[in-house]
Amino acid sequence: MTSARKMGLAVAQMGPVNSTDSRAGTLKRLLDMLREAKGRGAELAVFPELAFTTFFPRYWMDQSEAVARYFEAAMPNPDVQPLFDEARKLGIGFHIGYAEATPDGHFFNTAILVDKHAHIVGKYRKVHLPGHADHRPSYPFQHLEKKYFEVGDLGFKTWDFLNTRVGMCICNDRRWPETYRVMGLQGAELVMLGYNTPSRNNSYHEAPHLPDFHHLLSIQAGAYQNAMWVAAAGKVGYEDGIHMIGGSAIVAPDGEIVAKAAGDTDDEVIFFNVDFARCDGPREYMFNFAKHRRTEHYGLIVEQTGMAERIA
Ligand code: CDT
């Protein structure tokens, strides 16, 4: 349905990818969802973070074992090539997350944007890595992103894609307002993101409803405050026994959810005909950055990282 300012957009929520699942089986699920997305009119399908594997940072292991089992040494590679081949055959672009091992020995939590000719046109490496680097056996599960990954070194770039400007972020990035603003300042009208969010925080108590709430709060606020579309694809259900929140969604520039996954176990594709003209009004008035931002008062945001100490 491409016209100057429109895009058929699909978000592919995944059910669990268990440690015992075969790579080939997971790839078949991704292919099935890519075909469904195309069948429903999508020009772009957004898949989750670390979509080819289980969310392995919940396990303590040597880096070498993690690399051998879960990282991709090249993209594409023979294991994932069928997804690229199918995208080219169908004429659909996609966004997907994976664990990247670079030829010179670096490790990132990465997402790529692939066009309908199966060319990688954009790459993002996760900046906000949550969790810890040390083993915490007292926790119900680990969150070892700080052990397995380096902080992304590519920044929050944006790309011209299908008659609009798009950007990417990954999971925990969506909770930080700076993520969207840096891309909004570049004129991004769509931010794509994948996530793996457990229903239960592993380190401190939260009311059980809050993980879903905070997820939606973050993506809706990011969309609204930057007058952009946000497409968020997660995993849902019990992955290796740890429940993931789901709630994959497409959010409009006014902050409203226009499509949301309803399932709690299975793979599920949601779709919306996105009109980028809906960014225009808010960008001209409420969130006209050029007119209303006051950078002279924002210095602390880049000068200081942590919060000031509490007065005794
Ligand atoms: N993958 C990822 O970034 N997950 C985190 C979970 C934090 S709770 C341990 C998230 O922000 O959703």
Residues whose N, C-alpha, C, O or C-beta is under 5 A from the ligand:
A	BS01	CDT	P130 H143 C171 N172 N196 T197 N201 N202
